[in-house]
Amino acid sequence: MPELVYPPVIATARAWFRALDLRFDIQGTEHVPRRGGAVLVSNHISYLDFVFAGLAALPSKRLVRFMAKESVFRHKVSGPLMRAMKHIPVDRSQGEDAYKHALRALDSGEVVGVFPEATISRSFTLKDFKSGAARLAQEARVPLVPVALWGTQRLWTKGHKRNFKRNHFPVGIRVGEPLHAGAGEQPAGLTSRVRERVQELLEAAQRAYPGAPDGPHDSWWLPAHMGGTAPTAAEAKSM
């Protein structure tokens, strides 16, 4: 069926990015397969990460069907858009339905986007990964494509107000080579491998990031280990 909603939404998002004068540094998009199913796995630091992670697939002319919490689909504005773009609702009390939905999408050759941390990382460091993405890739026999985002938290993240002013924020996106499950590899092992790769990509994006806090009041978006005032991973768990 023709995509009547997704392309206009992408065009609108790109116009919005231009209005905000975001400065993109995107590398590795050639690693997104041009055909066939794949699981795109990204870190999660912002409410807008699905928008930015989806950009990684556009050069390969792919549209990503993201797995997102079911409440987003109940919203009167976002709900119809999410359904029209064929994203996948996740009801945590009935996760098996979302898993089967994602598996059908992969079997039909779609790219499915997953945030294996499940929730936004308040520390802006990687949390533990859940094994669902690895299990999907193994069962569907498709590759995992690791993605790291950096800078998106400065626009809108948990515990902080939205900042949609024309602030020229840099946004870093790194895409790694696809990972394939080894013969007899368990989901836990594959999950560990993809998490390690996302960590490497995240560190690369952070090293290349040209932005810096305007002062002590603006260091909230930097992790504690980078000299920022974001909570540590241990502190974030208790929040």
N, C-alpha and C positions, 0 to 999 in steps of 0.2 A: 504494500500500500504506500502511496506517496506520503512524504513527510510534510505536512501542511503547517505544523506549529514549530517544530524544532529549528529550522533555518531562520525564520523571522525572529525567534528568541535570541539566537546567536548574533544576528545582525544588530538587534537592540543592545545586547550586552557589549558588543564591540563599539557601538556608538557611545555608550556610557563610559567605557574605558577611555575613549578619546576625550570625552568631556572632563574626566577626572585627570587626564594627562598621566595615566599610569605608565611607568617605564618597564617594559617587559624584557627579561633575559631568559629566553626559552632555548634549551638545548636537549638534543637526543630524540626529537620527535620522529626521526626515521625508524626508531625501534618499535613504534606502534604498527602492528601488522595491517597491511592494506586490505586483507580479506580474511575471512574465517573468524571463529570465536576467540576471545581473549578476555582475561580478567585483569583489569587495570586496578592496581593497588596503590593507594596514596596515604600519606600522613594527613592528620586532621587538626588544623589550628584555627580555623575560621568557619563562620556560618556560610561563607561563599565559596568554600573549597571545591564544591562540585562544579561550579562555573569555571574555575581556573584549571582544575584537573582535566575538564573536558576540552580545554584549548589544546592540550597536548595531542589529542587525536585528530584535530582538524586538518593538519597537513597531509595526513593519510586518508582524508575524506571519510573519516569514521565518526559516527555519533555514539556517544557512550550512554548506556542505560544504567543510571546509578541506583543503588540500593539505598533507600532513605527511610527514616522513621515514619511510621504510618500517620502520625499527627500532621505532618506536612501536607499529606494528601486530603486531609479534612478541612484545610483552610480554604475559605471561599475564593481567594485569588490564586494561591499557589497550587491548590488541589487540581483544578481543571488543567492547568498548564503541565503539571507533573504527569498526569495521566496521559495527556495528549502527546507528550514527549516519550512515553512508554518507559518511564522510570519505574522502579520496583518498590512497592511499599513493604516495609518490614514491621510487623507486629511482634514485639519481643516475646509476647506470651504465646505466639503461634509461629515461631521462626521457620518451621518446616515448610509452610506455604510459600514464604519468600524464597527459600532455598530452591524449591521446585520450580518456581517462576523464573529464577535466575538461570537454572539449569536448562530450561526450555529455550531461553533466549540464547544461551551459549551454543546449544545444539543447532540453532537456526542460523548461527554465524554472527551473532551480535557481540559487541564489546560491552562487558558488564563492569561498572565501576564500583569498587568496594573500599570503605574506610575501615580497615581491620582493627583500629583502636576503638571503634564503636562510638566514642564520644570525643568531643574536642579536648585536646590536651591543654590544660591551663598553664602547664609549665613550659609549653612549646618545645618539649622534648618528646621523643617517642615513648608511648606507653606500650604495654604488652599487646601483641597482636592476637586476635582470636583466629581460630583455624579455619573458619568458614570459607575464606577466599581460596586457600590451598585445597580444601576438599572439593570445592566447585571445579577448580582447574583440573584436578586429578580425575574426577568423575567424567567431566566433559572432554578430557584429553586435549586441553588447550593451554597455551602458555600464560604465565603471570607476567605482567608488565609493571615494573616498579616505578613509582613517581614520587618526587619530593617537591613540596611547595614551601616557599619562604617569603615573608612579607605580607601575605594575605591577612594575617592577624591584625595588622595595623588598620585595616578597613573596618572589620566587624568581627568581634570574637566574644566568647563567653566572659561575662563580668565587666565588660567595657562598652561604652556607648559607640554607636556607629560613627564613622568619620568619612563622610562622602564629600568632603570639600575637595577643591582642586589642589591637592597637596603634592602631586607629582611622585607619589610613592613608588619605589621600585618593587617589582614582583619577580621572584626567581622561580623558574619551573625546570626541573631536571627529570629526564626520562632515561631509564636504564635498559639494557638489553633484556629481552624476554628470558624468563627462567622456566625450565621444564622439569617436571618431576622425574627423579631418577627411578630406575627399575626397583620396585619393592620399597621405595621411600615412603615413610609414614607422613601424614599431614603435619605432625608437629615439627619434623625435620625440615619440610618444605617451608613451613611458616617461619621457622627460625632463619632460613636462608634468605627469604624475601625481606624479612625485617632488617637483616644485616645490610642488604643492598639498599633499602630505602634510607637507612641510617647514613650510609656512605654518600648517597646522593644529597641528602639533607645537609651534611657537613660541607659538601662541595658548593651547594647553593649559598650557604651561610658565608663561606670564605669569599665568594665572589660578590656578595651583596654590597652595593655601594652606599646604602643608607646607614645613618647613624642617629642615635637619639639627639634631640635638640638640646637636651640638658637632663639633669637628674629627674625632673618631673616627667620626662618622656622615655624613661628607660624601662617602662613596664613591659614592653613587647620583646625585650631581650631575655633569654633564659638566664638563670642565676649563674650558671657556669661560664657564661659569656660576659659577666659583669652587670647584668640587668637586674631588675627588681621583680621579675616574674617569680612566682612561688617555685620552690624546688618540686621535684616529682613527689617526694614524700609529703610535703606540705599540701600539694594539690590533691592528694588522695583523701585528705581530711576535710576538704572544702565542699 
